[in-house]
Amino acid sequence: MPHLPESREPSPATQELIDEVVLRFDAYARARAARDSLFPTVRATPRQEQQAFDALQAAVVRLRGRLG
């Protein structure tokens, strides 16, 4: 039977950064979807969408810094 390499679990700090990227991506995706909502109370402003994107981008930079 061939030896399968063991999967490496990310360190807790790295996992937290991965979780943050996923969370920020979800927030950005929701802001993008809400941009064209039919309901004004749900609609996201361009500023809210940009803030969500900026937070996502910052989280990705932190994760890359940790991995690089």
Secondary structure, DSSP 8 states (H G I E B T S, - for coil): -----------HHHHHHHHHHHHHHHHHHHHHHHTT-SSTTT---HHHHHHHHHHHHHHHHHHHHHH-
